[in-house]
Amino acid sequence: MRIPFDTQRLFYRYHADQLDTIKHQSLIIKTVLEDGTVEDWRWLFETYDRDTVRDWVADPAQAAQLLPRVEWFWTCVLLRKPHETPRWSGGNGKRVIPADALPDWWPDELR
């Protein structure tokens, strides 16, 4: 099954006319939940039953692909409890750069 023309606008990074609802299920669910409108959501729940989408949202590996606020919203709606999957928060703040790799003008107190 193919994605309706009106919903294809959400998949501007892909060849939306070539996406298959079975083969690309995870990508489609993620994109429609995150960027779709009420009409897109309606199509999503008609294409994949509510249990399929609920199971996708309940799986932390899948739900972590959503923006935190979107994940929180859909877990409230589908799982009846807000949830946000913990994400890696190390960032570059803990990255150690060798002192000899820094330029000469770099302040000593920041080395």
Backbone torsions as a table, in degrees:
resi	resn	phi	psi	omega
1	MET	NA	143.4	-178.9
2	ARG	-101.5	161.8	178.2
3	ILE	-79.9	136.8	178.6
4	PRO	-59.1	150.2	-176.9
5	PHE	-55.5	-43.8	-178.6
6	ASP	-63.3	-30.7	-179.2
7	THR	-85.5	-19.5	-178.9
8	GLN	-60.0	-22.9	-179.4
9	ARG	-59.9	-25.6	-180.0
10	LEU	-70.4	-20.0	-173.8
11	PHE	-107.3	45.8	-175.9
12	TYR	-65.9	-18.3	178.6
13	ARG	-85.7	-6.2	-175.0
14	TYR	-125.4	171.8	170.4
15	HIS	-83.9	84.7	-172.1
16	ALA	-58.3	-32.1	-178.9
17	ASP	-71.9	-10.3	179.9
18	GLN	-106.0	-4.9	179.0
19	LEU	-71.3	139.3	180.0
20	ASP	-111.2	134.6	-175.8
21	THR	-66.0	-22.6	178.2
22	ILE	-89.1	-50.0	-176.2
23	LYS	-67.7	-34.5	-175.3
24	HIS	-113.7	33.8	-175.3
25	GLN	-54.2	-49.1	-176.1
26	SER	-63.0	-44.7	178.4
27	LEU	-61.4	-42.6	-178.2
28	ILE	-66.9	-46.5	179.7
29	ILE	-60.1	-48.8	-179.3
30	LYS	-58.3	-49.1	-175.5
31	THR	-66.1	-43.0	-178.4
32	VAL	-70.2	-40.7	177.7
33	LEU	-62.7	-38.8	-174.4
34	GLU	-81.1	-41.6	-170.9
35	ASP	-116.0	-4.6	-173.1
36	GLY	-80.0	166.8	174.4
37	THR	-99.7	179.9	178.9
38	VAL	-58.6	-39.4	179.2
39	GLU	-64.9	-40.1	177.6
40	ASP	-65.4	-40.7	178.7
41	TRP	-63.9	-39.8	178.3
42	ARG	-59.0	-46.5	178.2
43	TRP	-61.3	-42.0	-179.3
44	LEU	-58.4	-46.6	-177.8
45	PHE	-75.0	-19.1	172.0
46	GLU	-78.7	-33.6	-177.8
47	THR	-79.4	-48.4	176.8
48	TYR	-112.5	129.3	-178.5
49	ASP	-64.9	164.6	-176.0
50	ARG	-56.7	-38.5	-179.5
51	ASP	-63.8	-37.9	179.0
52	THR	-63.9	-46.3	179.7
53	VAL	-67.9	-39.5	178.1
54	ARG	-61.8	-44.0	178.4
55	ASP	-63.2	-36.9	178.3
56	TRP	-63.5	-45.6	-179.6
57	VAL	-68.5	-33.0	-179.2
58	ALA	-72.9	-20.5	179.7
59	ASP	-80.6	113.2	-176.7
60	PRO	-57.0	-34.5	180.0
61	ALA	-65.9	-34.0	178.3
62	GLN	-80.3	-48.7	-175.5
63	ALA	-62.3	-29.2	179.3
64	ALA	-65.6	-14.8	177.2
65	GLN	-74.4	-21.4	-179.9
66	LEU	-80.8	154.1	171.5
67	LEU	-60.6	145.8	-177.1
68	PRO	-52.6	-43.8	-178.9
69	ARG	-66.9	-33.4	178.7
70	VAL	-71.9	-42.4	177.1
71	GLU	-60.5	-44.2	180.0
72	TRP	-59.2	-45.9	-179.9
73	PHE	-60.1	-51.1	-175.1
74	TRP	-71.2	-28.6	174.6
75	THR	-70.1	-34.1	174.8
76	CYS	-63.8	-45.0	-176.2
77	VAL	-70.5	-48.0	-171.4
78	LEU	-93.2	-31.5	-176.9
79	LEU	-106.6	-5.6	179.3
80	ARG	65.2	19.2	174.8
81	LYS	-154.1	134.3	-179.9
82	PRO	-69.6	140.7	179.5
83	HIS	-150.8	142.3	174.5
84	GLU	-133.3	123.1	-179.9
85	THR	-67.7	129.5	177.2
86	PRO	-59.6	136.7	179.8
87	ARG	-115.3	156.3	178.3
88	TRP	-64.0	131.5	-175.7
89	SER	-126.8	20.9	-178.8
90	GLY	-66.9	-45.5	-179.6
91	GLY	59.8	-170.6	179.1
92	ASN	-85.7	-3.5	-178.6
93	GLY	-61.3	-27.9	-178.6
94	LYS	-97.9	3.8	-178.4
95	ARG	-73.0	132.1	-179.8
96	VAL	-102.0	126.4	178.0
97	ILE	-110.0	127.6	178.2
98	PRO	-57.4	138.4	-177.1
99	ALA	-57.2	-34.7	-178.8
100	ASP	-75.3	-7.3	177.6
101	ALA	-88.6	-12.5	-179.6
102	LEU	-86.3	149.8	178.6
103	PRO	-67.9	160.2	-177.9
104	ASP	-60.6	-33.2	-177.1
105	TRP	-77.1	-5.4	-177.6
106	TRP	-65.4	131.0	-178.1
107	PRO	-60.6	135.4	-178.4
108	ASP	-60.4	-35.3	-177.5
109	GLU	-69.1	-13.5	178.4
110	LEU	-101.8	-0.7	-179.2
111	ARG	-75.1	NA	NA
